[in-house]
Amino acid sequence: MAALTESHLRMLANPGAYPDSTTYPHDGTGQDHDSLGLFQMRPAAGWGTVAQLMDPTYQVAAFLGGPTGPNHGSPRGLLDIPDWQQLPKGAAAQAVEVSAFPDRYAQHEPVARAILERLTTSPGPGTPDGGSGTPVSSRVVFPLPAGTWTRASRFGTRTHPVTGVRTLHAGVDYAAPAGTPMLALADGVVSYAGPDPRAGNLLVIDHTLTGSDGPQRMASAYAHLSDGSTTVAEGDVVTAGSQVAQVGSTGQSTGPHLHLQIHPGGFDAAPVDPEPWLATHSPTALDGSAVLPATGTCPTGATS
């Protein structure tokens, strides 16, 4: 939960504060004060040297702390917090991180649980996600990085630019350069990743989102993805904001773009206009440096 919140589970260098941090293996760069790594620990706060904090094994040991921790209780790690086992997990993370935004950690508990279950549970027959179900998510991310797209076609009835037939355009088209990262809208489980006669390469993700009326099931669908760019397979658990494919122009398409569909109740249910839905759910717009790296391997076999 702490690392998901602080770095999206990435080892981040900080070239502004410590140019030499980029000489160590890293997954991206950050610029939060002089923070480094998975847990965004600060050398100036006594967490360790740049070389130590650019080592993920050291950062985990420092976060856990305790009698065998590298900092001997100063700064405090998790095991140095009195009665940490009785604290809500978000409060326990905050006790170590001492963040200015203490409520953020709890938001990542559902996906943290899903990741742990995925890594530690052997899937049973017919249950590709290990029987854990779709993770409950409270965070929605816009599916393209900020500043990379323009709206090309809205939801509603129109004359199809390829077939010439007047029909329902069941989503919204966002034009973007071919190869632009395509991001998972929310935490969820991939229910389909493969070819489609009209969509070219299609990806469908099942989600369960928290709401005032309790958890609500929905599905997001992404069409015209670039050949070979899909990095997840059916049954994979994905994290909001993680790169799962790239923008392309496959299928019935006139140029590179992302066609996004939203299906409250699941992919078998009727689609709704994605833009009012997105406005209601206040999606986070990630810049390129905040995009989670692509994960998994599933090569798939562009405006419509």
ABEGO torsion letter per residue (X at the ends): XAAAAAAGGBBBBBAAABAAAAABBBAEBBABEABBEAAGBBAAAGAEBAAAAABAAAAAAAAAEEAABAAGGOBBBAAABBGAAABBAAAAAAAAAGBABAAAAAAAAAAAAAAAAAAABBBBBGBAAGGAEBBBBABBBBABBBGABBBABBBEBBBBAAAGBBBBBABBBBBBBBGBBBBBABBEBBABBEBBAAAEBBBBBBBBBBBAAEBBBBBBBBBGBBBGABABBBGBBBBBGBBABBBBABEBBAEBBBBBBBBBGEAABBBBBAAAAAAAAGBBBBBAAABBBBBEBBBBXXXX
